[in-house]
Amino acid sequence: MRKLDKEKLEKEKLEKEKPNGQKQNDRVGLGWRPELTAGILSHLDAIDVVEVIAEDYFDSPARARSLKTLAAHAPIVLHGISLGMASTSPVDRKRLDKMARLVDLVQPESWSEHLAFVRAGDIEIGHLSAPPRTASTVDATAANLDQARRIVGSSPAVENIATLIDPPASDRDEPTWLRQTLAASNSALLLDLHNLYANSINFGIDPHHFLRQLPLDRVHTVHISGGKWIQNQSKDHRRILDDHLHDPPDPVYDLLSALAARCPNALTVILERDGAYPPIQHLLAQLARARRAIELGRIEQAA
Amino acid sequence: MNTPDLEKFLARLYIDPETRRRFLDSPYEEAARFGLTDAQCRALEQVDRVGLEMAAHSLSIKRSRKR
């Protein structure tokens, strides 16, 4: 028997023997933020992977090289926020080149970007915006992702985004647009469960029905985070804002279990926190809760 | 129906209060003034007004923090 075959069998045996139902390679991790540096580095035994915002390192070779040091201690994935893949305008070549250089330097496990447009012409929106959900944006996004793949040398996983506004001039719903875009670009889905949850609540969809409509065989990575209710000026409507300043709400953990029950792939779950930082033990407790949520789903899958 | 022009119009709608005010007063006319097609203008008449207000407000907070 070849060595590789033997190793594969050993790995499968280990996975079958895992007592708690969790697949051997399911992992949980944290988004790397300067405020969390000390906490993350002193608890790498409880953090399987670290997700780094790529743009923070685009224009500083010294900082980028520091990521190599981090990568020696923990698996790293890179996350882009500025490329604007979901647009009928071509993705910005200079930014893609920067991403390519960073990926080449750091050699992350994977990289990802959002299914959003962030600029149009000379207008910088300043945040992720949902494009009109049409055939045009499906095709243009696939073309942009193909361009990214050729320049960076690997395909990004693409993330569903949260939106407070039902994207104007759309002619299909979000699950349909996501399915079509993923198929047209042959991309993996970085499934943000709080974005899915917030959009579902804001636009009157059952979040579990939304989840079941997605191609879960394309999911390997997951984001969880939290948000808050906001109201309009006349205070007669409220919606969930995905602000990454709060703990993931209970329904997000329920969705994680439901995902783990249906997804055939090992999952890497990243907890995102962008401010109002609690003590690191609080975040570690959320990672532990995510592990339990995955375990529950895996047990259901195995039953 | 989506074109780069439509995305440009949406970007302006999200970040420019004056464009937004004119649009909410007369959606079709403001979109047409920007050069969008009849189909795009008609689609924009159905805009999610509550979402537009909330998204624009949230965006203005984020943009002011970045400055």
Contacts between the chains, C-beta under 8 A, distances in Angstrom:
chain1	res1	chain2	res2	distance
A	87	B	4	7.8
A	87	B	7	6.1
A	88	B	2	5.5
A	88	B	3	6.0
A	88	B	4	5.1
A	88	B	6	7.9
A	88	B	7	6.2
A	89	B	4	5.0
A	89	B	7	6.8
A	117	B	7	5.8
A	117	B	11	7.9
A	119	B	11	7.0
A	120	B	4	6.6
A	120	B	7	4.0
A	120	B	8	4.2
A	120	B	10	7.1
A	120	B	11	4.0
A	121	B	4	7.1
A	121	B	8	4.8
A	121	B	11	7.6
A	123	B	8	6.4
A	123	B	11	4.2
A	123	B	12	6.2
A	123	B	15	6.8
A	125	B	11	5.1
A	125	B	14	5.9
A	125	B	15	6.2
A	125	B	59	7.0
A	126	B	15	7.0
A	126	B	59	6.3
A	126	B	62	5.8
A	126	B	63	4.4
A	126	B	66	6.3
A	127	B	58	7.9
A	127	B	59	5.6
A	127	B	62	5.3
A	127	B	63	7.8
A	129	B	10	7.1
A	129	B	11	7.4
A	129	B	14	6.6
A	129	B	55	8.0
A	131	B	2	7.0
A	131	B	7	6.8
A	132	B	1	7.5
A	132	B	2	4.7
A	132	B	6	6.5
A	132	B	7	7.9
A	132	B	10	7.7
A	134	B	1	5.9
A	134	B	2	4.6
A	136	B	1	6.8
A	136	B	2	3.9
A	136	B	3	7.2
A	137	B	2	5.3
A	140	B	2	7.8
A	163	B	51	7.6
A	163	B	55	7.2
A	164	B	51	5.3
A	164	B	54	4.4
A	164	B	55	4.2
A	164	B	58	6.1
A	165	B	47	8.0
A	165	B	48	5.2
A	165	B	51	3.2
A	165	B	52	5.3
A	165	B	54	7.1
A	165	B	55	4.2
A	166	B	48	4.1
A	166	B	51	5.5
A	168	B	10	6.3
A	168	B	43	6.7
A	168	B	44	5.5
A	168	B	46	7.7
A	168	B	47	4.9
A	168	B	48	7.1
A	168	B	52	7.9
A	169	B	1	6.2
A	169	B	2	6.6
A	169	B	6	6.2
A	169	B	40	6.0
A	169	B	43	4.0
A	169	B	44	6.1
A	171	B	1	7.4
A	202	B	51	7.7
A	230	B	54	6.3
A	230	B	58	7.3
A	232	B	50	5.3
A	232	B	53	5.3
A	232	B	54	5.7
A	233	B	53	6.5
A	233	B	57	7.9
A	237	B	50	4.6
A	237	B	54	7.9
A	239	B	50	7.6
A	239	B	51	7.3
A	239	B	54	5.9
A	241	B	54	7.8
A	241	B	58	6.1
